[in-house]
Amino acid sequence: MEIKFERNERNHQAFDLYEGGEKKGEMEVGIHNNLLTVYHTEVFAGGEGKGWAKLMLDAMLAHARENNLKVVPLCPYVLAQFKRHPELYEDVWQRE
């Protein structure tokens, strides 16, 4: 499993998840000033239930923390994780 921070085919920034060189999922984000906005997380067909969305979440969080960014979780998956475990994300969660 490898996660790369790159621009996707729609020229959006994303944390892309690869297995064996094949793209298996993506987390679309935008970075402006000190905010990292998460728009969408998707695990492609066949990858559901393998914890891959969590791997992308962890990579995004590491990037945010390393770069002193606050996270705006517009993506339903990321927002659900933030609400479920606020103590894990309090340091990066931009509320409102």
MARGU-186163 format. One record per residue: x, y, z of N, C-alpha, C, CB in turn; chain; residue in one letter. Coordinates in nm, 3 decimals, always signed. Each point is the difference from the previous one (the first is absolute). Glycine has a CB too. Layout:
<neast X nnorth Y nup Z caeast X canorth Y caup Z ceast X cnorth Y cup Z cbeast X cbnorth Y cbup Z mol A type a>;
...
***
This chain:
<neast +0.084 nnorth -0.117 nup +0.000 caeast -0.084 canorth +0.117 caup +0.000 ceast +0.089 cnorth +0.124 cup +0.000 cbeast -0.185 cbnorth -0.124 cbup +0.121 mol A type m>;
<neast +0.153 nnorth +0.217 nup -0.207 caeast +0.075 canorth +0.125 caup -0.007 ceast -0.099 cnorth +0.115 cup -0.017 cbeast +0.203 cbnorth -0.117 cbup -0.100 mol A type e>;
<neast -0.179 nnorth +0.226 nup +0.171 caeast -0.084 canorth +0.119 caup -0.014 ceast +0.088 cnorth +0.114 cup -0.047 cbeast -0.161 cbnorth -0.078 cbup +0.182 mol A type i>;
<neast +0.117 nnorth +0.141 nup -0.292 caeast +0.074 canorth +0.112 caup -0.057 ceast -0.087 cnorth +0.125 cup +0.005 cbeast +0.130 cbnorth -0.156 cbup -0.151 mol A type k>;
<neast -0.069 nnorth +0.268 nup +0.184 caeast -0.068 canorth +0.130 caup -0.005 ceast +0.031 cnorth +0.058 cup -0.137 cbeast +0.014 cbnorth +0.039 cbup +0.254 mol A type f>;
<neast -0.116 nnorth -0.028 nup -0.338 caeast +0.022 canorth +0.042 caup -0.138 ceast -0.124 cnorth +0.068 cup -0.056 cbeast +0.163 cbnorth -0.188 cbup -0.032 mol A type e>;
<neast -0.151 nnorth +0.236 nup -0.090 caeast -0.117 canorth +0.055 caup -0.071 ceast -0.065 cnorth -0.113 cup -0.078 cbeast +0.105 cbnorth +0.231 cbup -0.017 mol A type r>;
<neast -0.240 nnorth -0.236 nup +0.023 caeast -0.069 canorth -0.107 caup -0.071 ceast -0.037 cnorth +0.044 cup -0.142 cbeast -0.088 cbnorth -0.087 cbup +0.218 mol A type n>;
<neast +0.015 nnorth +0.003 nup -0.287 caeast -0.035 canorth +0.026 caup -0.139 ceast -0.088 cnorth +0.123 cup -0.019 cbeast +0.017 cbnorth -0.243 cbup -0.038 mol A type e>;
<neast -0.081 nnorth +0.290 nup +0.143 caeast -0.082 canorth +0.122 caup -0.008 ceast +0.078 cnorth +0.121 cup +0.050 cbeast -0.208 cbnorth -0.137 cbup +0.032 mol A type r>;
<neast +0.340 nnorth +0.121 nup -0.015 caeast +0.091 canorth +0.105 caup +0.047 ceast -0.031 cnorth +0.046 cup +0.143 cbeast +0.024 cbnorth +0.072 cbup -0.237 mol A type n>;
<neast -0.081 nnorth -0.162 nup +0.316 caeast -0.021 canorth +0.025 caup +0.142 ceast +0.111 cnorth -0.069 cup +0.078 cbeast -0.252 cbnorth +0.020 cbup -0.031 mol A type h>;
<neast +0.283 nnorth +0.034 nup +0.147 caeast +0.097 canorth -0.067 caup +0.086 ceast -0.069 cnorth -0.118 cup +0.067 cbeast +0.127 cbnorth +0.217 cbup +0.040 mol A type q>;
<neast -0.051 nnorth -0.323 nup -0.021 caeast -0.059 canorth -0.119 caup +0.060 ceast +0.107 cnorth -0.087 cup +0.065 cbeast -0.184 cbnorth +0.006 cbup -0.170 mol A type a>;
<neast +0.140 nnorth -0.080 nup +0.270 caeast +0.079 canorth -0.108 caup +0.057 ceast -0.050 cnorth -0.125 cup -0.071 cbeast +0.037 cbnorth +0.115 cbup +0.231 mol A type f>;
<neast +0.047 nnorth -0.167 nup -0.321 caeast -0.039 canorth -0.115 caup -0.081 ceast +0.062 cnorth -0.127 cup +0.057 cbeast -0.018 cbnorth +0.146 cbup -0.204 mol A type d>;
<neast -0.064 nnorth -0.250 nup +0.212 caeast +0.042 canorth -0.128 caup +0.056 ceast +0.026 cnorth -0.098 cup -0.114 cbeast -0.132 cbnorth +0.043 cbup +0.212 mol A type l>;
<neast +0.249 nnorth -0.105 nup -0.210 caeast +0.039 canorth -0.096 caup -0.103 ceast +0.033 cnorth -0.135 cup +0.063 cbeast +0.088 cbnorth +0.188 cbup -0.143 mol A type y>;
<neast -0.122 nnorth -0.292 nup +0.071 caeast +0.040 canorth -0.135 caup +0.036 ceast +0.054 cnorth -0.064 cup -0.126 cbeast -0.173 cbnorth -0.020 cbup +0.187 mol A type e>;
<neast +0.297 nnorth -0.026 nup -0.182 caeast +0.061 canorth -0.061 caup -0.117 ceast +0.004 cnorth +0.092 cup -0.120 cbeast -0.077 cbnorth -0.217 cbup +0.085 mol A type g>;
<neast +0.094 nnorth +0.347 nup -0.061 caeast +0.006 canorth +0.097 caup -0.109 ceast -0.135 cnorth +0.043 cup -0.055 cbeast +0.215 cbnorth -0.099 cbup -0.055 mol A type g>;
<neast -0.323 nnorth +0.038 nup +0.103 caeast -0.135 canorth +0.033 caup -0.048 ceast -0.070 cnorth +0.089 cup +0.102 cbeast -0.012 cbnorth -0.217 cbup -0.128 mol A type e>;
<neast -0.047 nnorth +0.325 nup +0.079 caeast -0.072 canorth +0.092 caup +0.088 ceast -0.127 cnorth -0.066 cup +0.050 cbeast +0.094 cbnorth +0.198 cbup -0.124 mol A type k>;
<neast -0.109 nnorth -0.199 nup +0.259 caeast -0.114 canorth -0.068 caup +0.063 ceast -0.094 cnorth +0.095 cup +0.075 cbeast +0.145 cbnorth -0.200 cbup +0.020 mol A type k>;
<neast -0.103 nnorth +0.325 nup -0.004 caeast -0.085 canorth +0.095 caup +0.071 ceast +0.062 cnorth +0.137 cup -0.001 cbeast -0.087 cbnorth -0.183 cbup +0.144 mol A type g>;
<neast +0.004 nnorth +0.283 nup -0.104 caeast +0.050 canorth +0.136 caup +0.007 ceast -0.077 cnorth +0.081 cup +0.103 cbeast +0.069 cbnorth -0.014 cbup -0.240 mol A type e>;
<neast +0.000 nnorth +0.111 nup +0.295 caeast -0.060 canorth +0.097 caup +0.091 ceast +0.031 cnorth +0.137 cup -0.058 cbeast +0.024 cbnorth -0.153 cbup +0.208 mol A type m>;
<neast -0.125 nnorth +0.217 nup -0.266 caeast +0.018 canorth +0.131 caup -0.061 ceast +0.003 cnorth +0.108 cup +0.107 cbeast -0.114 cbnorth -0.080 cbup -0.210 mol A type e>;
<neast +0.213 nnorth +0.169 nup +0.197 caeast +0.018 canorth +0.108 caup +0.097 ceast +0.034 cnorth +0.129 cup -0.073 cbeast +0.075 cbnorth -0.165 cbup +0.175 mol A type v>;
<neast -0.085 nnorth +0.272 nup -0.104 caeast +0.046 canorth +0.130 caup -0.047 ceast +0.073 cnorth +0.067 cup +0.115 cbeast -0.190 cbnorth +0.021 cbup -0.167 mol A type g>;
<neast +0.301 nnorth +0.046 nup +0.135 caeast +0.076 canorth +0.069 caup +0.103 ceast +0.007 cnorth +0.147 cup -0.037 cbeast +0.136 cbnorth -0.207 cbup +0.053 mol A type i>;
<neast -0.180 nnorth +0.289 nup +0.041 caeast +0.005 canorth +0.145 caup -0.020 ceast +0.035 cnorth +0.063 cup +0.134 cbeast -0.172 cbnorth -0.008 cbup -0.189 mol A type h>;
<neast +0.276 nnorth +0.091 nup +0.187 caeast +0.053 canorth +0.059 caup +0.123 ceast +0.035 cnorth -0.112 cup +0.097 cbeast -0.138 cbnorth +0.212 cbup -0.034 mol A type n>;
<neast +0.081 nnorth -0.212 nup +0.153 caeast +0.034 canorth -0.106 caup +0.097 ceast -0.114 cnorth -0.100 cup +0.016 cbeast +0.148 cbnorth +0.162 cbup +0.119 mol A type n>;
<neast -0.237 nnorth -0.170 nup -0.219 caeast -0.112 canorth -0.094 caup +0.007 ceast +0.012 cnorth -0.109 cup -0.105 cbeast -0.144 cbnorth +0.184 cbup +0.086 mol A type l>;
<neast +0.121 nnorth -0.306 nup -0.043 caeast -0.008 canorth -0.115 caup -0.090 ceast -0.145 cnorth -0.046 cup +0.003 cbeast +0.245 cbnorth -0.071 cbup +0.041 mol A type l>;
<neast -0.314 nnorth +0.088 nup -0.153 caeast -0.140 canorth -0.038 caup -0.010 ceast -0.009 cnorth -0.136 cup -0.067 cbeast -0.074 cbnorth +0.242 cbup -0.011 mol A type t>;
<neast +0.005 nnorth -0.336 nup +0.075 caeast -0.020 canorth -0.133 caup -0.057 ceast -0.139 cnorth -0.001 cup -0.063 cbeast +0.154 cbnorth -0.113 cbup +0.173 mol A type v>;
<neast -0.157 nnorth +0.089 nup -0.305 caeast -0.126 canorth +0.004 caup -0.074 ceast -0.064 cnorth -0.137 cup -0.019 cbeast +0.087 cbnorth +0.198 cbup -0.115 mol A type y>;
<neast -0.004 nnorth -0.299 nup +0.092 caeast -0.056 canorth -0.129 caup -0.041 ceast +0.101 cnorth -0.110 cup +0.028 cbeast -0.141 cbnorth +0.112 cbup -0.177 mol A type h>;
<neast +0.092 nnorth -0.224 nup +0.227 caeast +0.083 canorth -0.120 caup +0.016 ceast -0.069 cnorth -0.114 cup -0.071 cbeast +0.092 cbnorth +0.080 cbup +0.223 mol A type t>;
<neast -0.016 nnorth -0.152 nup -0.304 caeast -0.057 canorth -0.111 caup -0.075 ceast +0.098 cnorth -0.116 cup -0.006 cbeast -0.137 cbnorth +0.160 cbup -0.137 mol A type e>;
<neast +0.086 nnorth -0.278 nup +0.168 caeast +0.073 canorth -0.125 caup -0.020 ceast -0.067 cnorth -0.066 cup -0.118 cbeast +0.067 cbnorth -0.027 cbup +0.247 mol A type v>;
<neast +0.010 nnorth -0.008 nup -0.348 caeast -0.055 canorth -0.056 caup -0.123 ceast -0.054 cnorth -0.141 cup +0.022 cbeast +0.159 cbnorth +0.142 cbup -0.132 mol A type f>;
<neast -0.241 nnorth -0.186 nup +0.040 caeast -0.066 canorth -0.132 caup +0.008 ceast +0.099 cnorth -0.110 cup +0.033 cbeast -0.170 cbnorth +0.079 cbup -0.166 mol A type a>;
<neast +0.131 nnorth -0.162 nup +0.259 caeast +0.083 canorth -0.112 caup +0.044 ceast +0.085 cnorth +0.031 cup +0.121 cbeast +0.002 cbnorth -0.074 cbup -0.232 mol A type g>;
<neast +0.007 nnorth +0.201 nup +0.269 caeast +0.083 canorth +0.038 caup +0.112 ceast -0.078 cnorth +0.033 cup +0.126 cbeast +0.161 cbnorth +0.083 cbup -0.162 mol A type g>;
<neast -0.291 nnorth -0.094 nup +0.154 caeast -0.083 canorth +0.033 caup +0.115 ceast +0.028 cnorth -0.094 cup +0.117 cbeast -0.177 cbnorth +0.088 cbup -0.155 mol A type e>;
<neast +0.171 nnorth -0.033 nup +0.276 caeast +0.014 canorth -0.081 caup +0.120 ceast +0.142 cnorth -0.045 cup +0.032 cbeast -0.226 cbnorth -0.074 cbup -0.045 mol A type g>;
<neast +0.325 nnorth +0.129 nup -0.022 caeast +0.139 canorth -0.040 caup +0.023 ceast +0.078 cnorth +0.103 cup +0.082 cbeast -0.008 cbnorth -0.124 cbup -0.215 mol A type k>;
<neast -0.060 nnorth +0.230 nup +0.259 caeast +0.068 canorth +0.101 caup +0.079 ceast +0.079 cnorth +0.100 cup -0.081 cbeast +0.011 cbnorth -0.166 cbup +0.177 mol A type g>;
<neast -0.032 nnorth +0.169 nup -0.307 caeast +0.078 canorth +0.088 caup -0.086 ceast -0.036 cnorth +0.147 cup +0.019 cbeast +0.017 cbnorth -0.185 cbup -0.163 mol A type w>;
<neast -0.143 nnorth +0.216 nup +0.189 caeast -0.039 canorth +0.139 caup +0.026 ceast +0.073 cnorth +0.051 cup +0.124 cbeast -0.227 cbnorth -0.039 cbup -0.106 mol A type a>;
<neast +0.241 nnorth -0.045 nup +0.206 caeast +0.071 canorth +0.038 caup +0.123 ceast +0.147 cnorth +0.025 cup -0.028 cbeast -0.163 cbnorth -0.133 cbup +0.136 mol A type k>;
<neast +0.223 nnorth +0.056 nup -0.226 caeast +0.139 canorth +0.024 caup -0.036 ceast +0.017 cnorth +0.137 cup -0.064 cbeast +0.033 cbnorth -0.246 cbup -0.032 mol A type l>;
<neast -0.126 nnorth +0.284 nup -0.055 caeast +0.006 canorth +0.132 caup -0.062 ceast -0.024 cnorth +0.109 cup +0.104 cbeast -0.078 cbnorth -0.097 cbup -0.218 mol A type m>;
<neast -0.016 nnorth +0.074 nup +0.309 caeast -0.025 canorth +0.094 caup +0.109 ceast +0.127 cnorth +0.021 cup +0.082 cbeast -0.242 cbnorth -0.070 cbup +0.008 mol A type l>;
<neast +0.309 nnorth -0.036 nup +0.027 caeast +0.123 canorth +0.010 caup +0.079 ceast +0.109 cnorth +0.077 cup -0.075 cbeast -0.059 cbnorth -0.217 cbup +0.110 mol A type d>;
<neast +0.071 nnorth +0.193 nup -0.241 caeast +0.100 canorth +0.072 caup -0.080 ceast -0.033 cnorth +0.149 cup -0.006 cbeast +0.041 cbnorth -0.207 cbup -0.136 mol A type a>;
<neast -0.169 nnorth +0.239 nup +0.118 caeast -0.043 canorth +0.140 caup -0.005 ceast +0.029 cnorth +0.068 cup +0.133 cbeast -0.179 cbnorth -0.058 cbup -0.167 mol A type m>;
<neast +0.148 nnorth -0.011 nup +0.278 caeast +0.024 canorth +0.058 caup +0.133 ceast +0.149 cnorth +0.022 cup +0.025 cbeast -0.207 cbnorth -0.114 cbup +0.083 mol A type l>;
<neast +0.290 nnorth +0.021 nup -0.124 caeast +0.145 canorth +0.016 caup +0.017 ceast +0.047 cnorth +0.122 cup -0.078 cbeast +0.028 cbnorth -0.249 cbup +0.032 mol A type a>;
<neast -0.078 nnorth +0.266 nup -0.153 caeast +0.036 canorth +0.116 caup -0.083 ceast -0.045 cnorth +0.129 cup +0.067 cbeast -0.017 cbnorth -0.141 cbup -0.208 mol A type h>;
<neast -0.106 nnorth +0.143 nup +0.258 caeast -0.053 canorth +0.119 caup +0.067 ceast +0.084 cnorth +0.035 cup +0.122 cbeast -0.230 cbnorth -0.056 cbup -0.081 mol A type a>;
<neast +0.263 nnorth -0.042 nup +0.160 caeast +0.078 canorth +0.026 caup +0.122 ceast +0.142 cnorth +0.044 cup -0.032 cbeast -0.138 cbnorth -0.170 cbup +0.119 mol A type r>;
<neast +0.201 nnorth +0.108 nup -0.217 caeast +0.136 canorth +0.036 caup -0.038 ceast +0.008 cnorth +0.142 cup -0.055 cbeast +0.045 cbnorth -0.240 cbup -0.047 mol A type e>;
<neast -0.154 nnorth +0.287 nup -0.012 caeast -0.001 canorth +0.131 caup -0.065 ceast -0.082 cnorth +0.104 cup +0.076 cbeast +0.030 cbnorth -0.117 cbup -0.216 mol A type n>;
<neast -0.066 nnorth +0.085 nup +0.340 caeast -0.077 canorth +0.091 caup +0.085 ceast -0.127 cnorth +0.050 cup -0.068 cbeast +0.213 cbnorth +0.069 cbup +0.108 mol A type n>;
<neast -0.287 nnorth -0.161 nup -0.167 caeast -0.125 canorth +0.032 caup -0.067 ceast -0.118 cnorth -0.041 cup +0.087 cbeast +0.109 cbnorth -0.027 cbup -0.224 mol A type l>;
<neast -0.217 nnorth +0.102 nup +0.212 caeast -0.126 canorth -0.037 caup +0.062 ceast -0.085 cnorth -0.069 cup -0.106 cbeast +0.011 cbnorth +0.194 cbup +0.167 mol A type k>;
<neast -0.089 nnorth -0.293 nup -0.127 caeast -0.080 canorth -0.080 caup -0.094 ceast -0.147 cnorth +0.041 cup +0.006 cbeast +0.162 cbnorth -0.192 cbup +0.026 mol A type v>;
<neast -0.217 nnorth +0.218 nup -0.144 caeast -0.143 canorth +0.027 caup -0.015 ceast -0.060 cnorth -0.127 cup -0.062 cbeast +0.032 cbnorth +0.256 cbup -0.029 mol A type v>;
<neast -0.103 nnorth -0.337 nup +0.109 caeast -0.049 canorth -0.130 caup -0.048 ceast -0.137 cnorth +0.009 cup -0.069 cbeast +0.129 cbnorth -0.107 cbup +0.185 mol A type p>;
<neast -0.131 nnorth +0.144 nup -0.312 caeast -0.126 canorth +0.005 caup -0.075 ceast -0.041 cnorth -0.139 cup -0.048 cbeast +0.054 cbnorth +0.233 cbup -0.071 mol A type l>;
<neast +0.041 nnorth -0.321 nup +0.056 caeast -0.027 canorth -0.139 caup -0.040 ceast -0.078 cnorth -0.071 cup +0.111 cbeast +0.212 cbnorth -0.004 cbup -0.142 mol A type c>;
<neast -0.324 nnorth -0.061 nup +0.108 caeast -0.079 canorth -0.069 caup +0.103 ceast +0.078 cnorth -0.103 cup +0.079 cbeast -0.197 cbnorth +0.037 cbup -0.143 mol A type p>;
<neast +0.286 nnorth -0.112 nup +0.078 caeast +0.079 canorth -0.101 caup +0.071 ceast +0.091 cnorth +0.065 cup +0.103 cbeast -0.008 cbnorth -0.149 cbup -0.202 mol A type y>;
<neast +0.082 nnorth +0.251 nup +0.161 caeast +0.094 canorth +0.066 caup +0.090 ceast -0.075 cnorth +0.069 cup +0.113 cbeast +0.162 cbnorth +0.032 cbup -0.189 mol A type v>;
<neast -0.271 nnorth +0.035 nup +0.158 caeast -0.079 canorth +0.066 caup +0.104 ceast -0.053 cnorth -0.102 cup +0.101 cbeast -0.063 cbnorth +0.178 cbup -0.164 mol A type l>;
<neast +0.018 nnorth -0.292 nup +0.117 caeast -0.050 canorth -0.105 caup +0.089 ceast +0.111 cnorth -0.048 cup +0.093 cbeast -0.167 cbnorth -0.070 cbup -0.174 mol A type a>;
<neast +0.288 nnorth +0.052 nup +0.121 caeast +0.113 canorth -0.043 caup +0.083 ceast +0.035 cnorth +0.106 cup +0.104 cbeast +0.087 cbnorth -0.136 cbup -0.191 mol A type q>;
<neast -0.088 nnorth +0.263 nup +0.150 caeast +0.031 canorth +0.109 caup +0.093 ceast -0.104 cnorth +0.005 cup +0.111 cbeast +0.109 cbnorth +0.131 cbup -0.187 mol A type f>;
<neast -0.236 nnorth -0.147 nup +0.152 caeast -0.106 canorth +0.005 caup +0.101 ceast +0.003 cnorth -0.122 cup +0.091 cbeast -0.140 cbnorth +0.133 cbup -0.159 mol A type k>;
<neast +0.177 nnorth -0.248 nup +0.105 caeast +0.003 canorth -0.125 caup +0.077 ceast +0.115 cnorth +0.000 cup +0.101 cbeast -0.102 cbnorth -0.119 cbup -0.194 mol A type r>;
<neast +0.214 nnorth +0.180 nup +0.156 caeast +0.119 canorth -0.001 caup +0.085 ceast +0.062 cnorth +0.140 cup +0.009 cbeast +0.042 cbnorth -0.241 cbup -0.063 mol A type h>;
<neast -0.116 nnorth +0.338 nup +0.116 caeast +0.050 canorth +0.139 caup -0.001 ceast +0.133 cnorth +0.017 cup +0.073 cbeast -0.235 cbnorth +0.074 cbup -0.009 mol A type p>;
<neast +0.261 nnorth -0.156 nup +0.109 caeast +0.125 canorth +0.012 caup +0.075 ceast +0.123 cnorth -0.031 cup -0.086 cbeast -0.126 cbnorth -0.062 cbup +0.206 mol A type e>;
<neast +0.109 nnorth -0.016 nup -0.312 caeast +0.111 canorth -0.034 caup -0.088 ceast +0.033 cnorth +0.110 cup -0.100 cbeast -0.064 cbnorth -0.238 cbup +0.025 mol A type l>;
<neast -0.033 nnorth +0.326 nup -0.049 caeast +0.013 canorth +0.097 caup -0.108 ceast -0.008 cnorth +0.145 cup +0.047 cbeast -0.096 cbnorth -0.170 cbup -0.149 mol A type y>;
<neast +0.078 nnorth +0.192 nup +0.278 caeast -0.020 canorth +0.134 caup +0.055 ceast +0.111 cnorth +0.097 cup -0.042 cbeast -0.118 cbnorth -0.104 cbup +0.192 mol A type e>;
<neast +0.241 nnorth +0.056 nup -0.202 caeast +0.112 canorth +0.088 caup -0.032 ceast -0.002 cnorth +0.052 cup -0.144 cbeast +0.131 cbnorth -0.124 cbup +0.168 mol A type d>;
<neast -0.202 nnorth +0.055 nup -0.258 caeast -0.003 canorth +0.043 caup -0.140 ceast -0.139 cnorth +0.040 cup -0.050 cbeast +0.192 cbnorth -0.150 cbup -0.036 mol A type v>;
<neast -0.295 nnorth +0.122 nup +0.113 caeast -0.138 canorth +0.022 caup -0.045 ceast -0.035 cnorth +0.148 cup +0.002 cbeast -0.063 cbnorth -0.226 cbup +0.086 mol A type w>;
<neast +0.034 nnorth +0.282 nup -0.203 caeast -0.046 canorth +0.138 caup -0.012 ceast -0.153 cnorth -0.005 cup +0.005 cbeast +0.205 cbnorth +0.074 cbup -0.139 mol A type q>;
<neast -0.258 nnorth -0.037 nup +0.253 caeast -0.146 canorth +0.000 caup +0.018 ceast -0.050 cnorth +0.138 cup -0.038 cbeast +0.009 cbnorth -0.175 cbup +0.185 mol A type r>;
<neast -0.090 nnorth +0.179 nup -0.289 caeast -0.060 canorth +0.125 caup -0.051 ceast +0.101 cnorth +0.087 cup -0.065 cbeast -0.168 cbnorth -0.010 cbup +0.175 mol A type e>;
***
